[in-house]
C-alpha cells in the first residue's frame, strides 16, 4: 500500500513540476515577453557600450598625457615668436592688358606654378 501511495505521489509531483515548467516556457515565448526580453538585452548592451566608451576615453586621456610628457608639451613656452614666413600676395585689381592677377613685388610665387608637393 505504501508503495502505491509513494509512486502516486511521485507521479503527481512530476506532473505538477512538468506542467509548471511548460507553462513558464509558454509565457516566455509570448510576443510581449519576447519584446520585453529584447528591450532588456538592448538596455544591457547600451550600458556595456557606454562603459566601454568611458574606458576608452579614460585610457585615451592617460595616453595623451604620457605622449605630452614624452614630447615635452608640458614644458614652459618660450614667448619669443618665430620669424614671419613670406606669403604670396595678390592685388585685387587686374592689369588691363593681361587679365591676370598682378602679383606684388618680392614674391617668389607665380600663377603658373602648380607644383603642390604631390
C-alpha positions in Angstrom: 0.0 0.0 0.0 2.8 2.4 0.8 4.5 1.6 -2.4 1.4 2.6 -4.4 1.0 5.8 -2.4 4.6 6.7 -2.9 4.5 6.2 -6.7 1.2 8.0 -6.9 2.6 11.0 -5.0 5.8 10.9 -7.1 3.8 10.9 -10.3 1.6 13.7 -9.2 4.6 15.8 -8.2 6.3 15.1 -11.5 3.1 16.1 -13.3 2.8 19.4 -11.4 6.5 20.1 -11.9 6.3 19.4 -15.7 3.1 21.4 -16.1 4.7 24.3 -14.2 7.8 24.1 -16.5 5.8 24.0 -19.7 3.6 27.0 -18.6 6.7 29.1 -17.7 8.2 28.3 -21.1 5.0 29.2 -22.9 4.8 32.5 -21.0 8.4 33.2 -22.0 7.5 32.7 -25.7 4.6 35.1 -25.9 5.2 38.2 -28.1 5.0 40.6 -25.1 7.6 38.6 -23.2 9.9 38.4 -26.2 9.6 42.1 -26.7 10.4 42.8 -23.0 13.4 40.4 -23.2 14.7 42.2 -26.3 14.3 45.6 -24.7 16.2 44.4 -21.6 19.0 43.0 -23.7 19.2 46.3 -25.7 19.4 48.3 -22.5 22.1 46.0 -21.1 24.1 46.3 -24.4 23.8 50.1 -24.2 25.2 50.1 -20.7 28.1 47.9 -21.7 28.8 50.2 -24.7 28.7 53.2 -22.5 31.2 51.6 -20.0 33.4 50.7 -22.9 33.4 54.3 -24.3 34.2 55.7 -20.9 37.1 53.3 -20.5 38.4 54.2 -24.0 38.1 58.0 -23.1 40.0 57.5 -19.8 42.7 55.5 -21.4 43.0 58.0 -24.3 43.4 60.9 -21.9 46.1 58.9 -20.0 47.9 58.1 -23.2 47.8 61.7 -24.3 49.3 62.8 -21.0 52.1 60.2 -21.5 52.8 61.4 -25.0 52.7 65.0 -23.9 55.3 64.3 -21.2 57.4 62.4 -23.7 57.3 65.2 -26.2 57.8 67.9 -23.6 54.5 69.6 -24.3 54.1 70.5 -20.6 57.3 72.4 -20.5 57.2 76.2 -20.2 56.7 78.0 -23.5 59.3 80.5 -24.9 57.3 83.7 -25.5 59.5 84.8 -28.4 57.6 84.4 -31.7 59.2 82.7 -34.7 60.2 84.7 -37.7 57.3 85.5 -40.0 57.1 83.5 -43.2 56.7 85.1 -46.6 53.3 84.7 -48.3 52.3 85.2 -51.9 50.0 88.3 -52.0 47.7 89.1 -54.9 46.3 92.5 -55.5 42.6 92.7 -56.1 43.0 94.7 -59.3 43.7 93.2 -62.7 46.1 94.7 -65.1 44.3 95.9 -68.2 46.3 94.1 -70.9 46.8 90.6 -69.4 43.6 90.0 -67.5 45.8 88.1 -65.0 46.1 88.9 -61.3 49.0 91.2 -60.6 51.5 89.9 -58.0 53.2 92.2 -55.7 57.0 92.5 -56.0 59.4 90.4 -54.0 57.3 87.2 -54.1 58.7 84.0 -55.4 55.4 82.5 -56.4 53.7 82.8 -59.8 50.3 81.9 -61.0 51.7 79.3 -63.3 53.4 77.3 -60.5 51.2 74.3 -60.0 53.8 72.2 -58.1 51.9 71.5 -54.9 54.0 68.7 -53.5 52.2 65.8 -55.0 
